Amino acid sequence: MNEDLKPCLDIESEWEVSSEYGTRPGIQIFQHKIHKDLLRIIDYKNEAFYFTDRHRVKLNGVIDINKKIEPIRKANLAAFLNRVMDAEKPITMPYTPEKIKVYIEDLGDILGVLYYMDSDPDKTLVPIKRYFKMEHFQKPEEISFDEYNTLKEKMESEE
């Protein structure tokens, strides 16, 4: 059976503690036994849990509207965009693994996350419209559209 088509359930027997991610204080990470990219993260400190699919946004799903993105940058952005999608479209159970395309405007130090194309049959474009300063790639800072636009205009005038 194709594991990409089998729905994942939040049944205790379908999860195992993830050895790949090590341990972090106050956080426990479980990996789905069949769909290995699906993680259940329990945050004891904040009394919360959530799911993430590490490859919901793959390299070929990162689409730069300027068509300038380098492959290595695309790989780094794919991981970040998966986190953005966890906030925009949280994973709920039962979950059938999906592939999402995310349309961005990558300008190096700033990034516009514009739309995503859902994996539904209609291929609907859903607006995201979130903007980030990417100076510190591990901790991007979310900024307003006005600040993004100002920085973009400044960058374009320096070219």
C-alpha positions in Angstrom: 0.0 0.0 0.0 1.2 3.5 -0.7 1.9 5.1 2.6 1.2 8.6 1.1 -2.4 7.7 0.6 -3.1 6.0 3.9 -4.6 8.4 6.5 -2.6 8.9 9.6 -4.5 8.6 12.9 -3.6 9.9 16.3 -3.6 6.5 17.9 -0.9 5.8 20.4 0.2 2.6 18.7 1.0 4.5 15.5 3.6 6.7 17.1 7.1 6.1 18.5 9.5 8.4 20.3 11.7 10.0 17.8 15.4 9.3 18.3 16.3 11.5 15.2 15.5 14.7 17.0 17.1 14.0 20.4 15.6 15.4 23.6 14.9 19.0 24.4 13.8 20.1 27.9 10.0 20.2 28.2 9.4 18.9 24.7 8.8 15.3 23.5 8.8 14.5 19.8 7.0 11.4 18.4 7.3 10.1 14.8 4.5 8.4 12.9 5.5 4.8 12.3 4.3 4.7 8.7 4.5 8.3 7.5 8.0 9.1 8.9 7.8 12.8 8.0 4.8 13.3 10.3 5.7 14.4 13.8 3.6 14.9 17.0 5.3 17.5 19.2 4.3 17.8 22.9 5.3 21.0 24.6 4.9 20.4 28.3 6.0 23.9 29.2 3.3 25.6 27.2 0.8 22.7 27.7 0.3 22.3 24.0 0.8 19.8 21.3 0.8 20.0 17.5 1.6 18.1 14.4 4.1 18.9 11.6 4.8 17.2 8.3 8.5 18.0 7.6 8.0 17.6 3.8 4.5 19.0 3.2 6.3 21.8 1.2 9.0 20.1 -0.9 11.7 21.8 -3.0 9.6 21.7 -6.2 6.7 23.2 -4.2 8.7 26.5 -3.4 7.8 28.8 -6.3 9.6 32.2 -6.4 7.5 34.7 -8.5 10.8 36.3 -9.6 12.2 32.9 -10.6 15.6 33.8 -9.1 15.9 31.4 -6.2 19.0 29.2 -5.9 18.6 25.5 -5.2 20.4 25.7 -1.8 18.3 28.6 -0.7 15.2 26.8 -1.9 16.1 23.9 0.4 16.6 26.1 3.4 13.3 28.0 2.6 11.3 24.7 2.3 12.0 23.9 6.0 11.0 27.4 7.0 7.9 27.4 4.8 6.8 24.1 6.4 6.7 26.0 9.8 4.7 28.8 8.2 2.2 26.3 6.8 1.9 24.7 10.2 0.6 28.1 11.4 -1.5 28.8 8.3 -3.0 25.4 7.9 -2.5 23.3 11.0 -2.5 19.6 10.6 -5.5 17.8 12.1 -6.3 14.1 12.4 -7.0 12.0 10.5 -4.3 13.4 8.2 -3.6 12.3 4.7 -0.1 13.5 3.7 -0.3 16.4 1.2 2.0 18.3 -1.0 1.6 22.1 -0.9 3.0 24.6 -3.3 4.0 28.0 -1.8 4.4 31.1 -3.8 7.0 33.5 -2.5 8.9 36.6 -3.4 12.5 36.0 -2.3 14.5 39.2 -2.1 17.4 37.8 0.0 17.1 39.7 3.3 13.3 39.9 3.0 10.8 37.3 2.1 7.2 37.6 1.1 5.1 34.4 1.6 2.2 35.2 -0.7 0.0 32.3 -1.5 -0.2 28.5 -1.2 -1.9 26.1 -3.6 -3.8 23.5 -1.7 -3.6 19.9 -2.7 -7.4 19.9 -3.3 -8.6 18.9 -6.8 -9.6 22.5 -7.5 -6.0 23.7 -7.0 -7.2 26.8 -5.2 -4.8 29.6 -4.5 -5.1 30.7 -0.8 -3.6 34.0 0.3 -1.1 34.0 3.1 0.5 37.5 2.7 3.1 37.2 5.5 6.4 39.0 5.3 9.7 38.4 7.0 13.1 39.9 7.5 15.5 37.0 6.9 18.7 38.4 8.2 18.9 35.7 10.9 17.7 32.7 9.0 17.1 30.6 12.1 15.0 33.4 13.7 13.2 35.3 11.0 11.4 38.4 12.1 7.8 38.9 10.9 7.2 42.4 9.5 4.2 44.4 8.2 3.4 44.7 4.5 4.3 48.4 4.7 7.7 47.7 6.2 8.3 45.0 3.6 7.3 47.3 0.8 9.6 50.1 2.1 12.5 47.6 2.3 11.7 46.3 -1.2 11.6 49.7 -2.7 15.0 50.6 -1.0 16.6 47.4 -2.4 15.3 48.1 -5.9 16.6 51.7 -5.8 20.0 50.4 -4.8 20.3 48.1 -7.9 
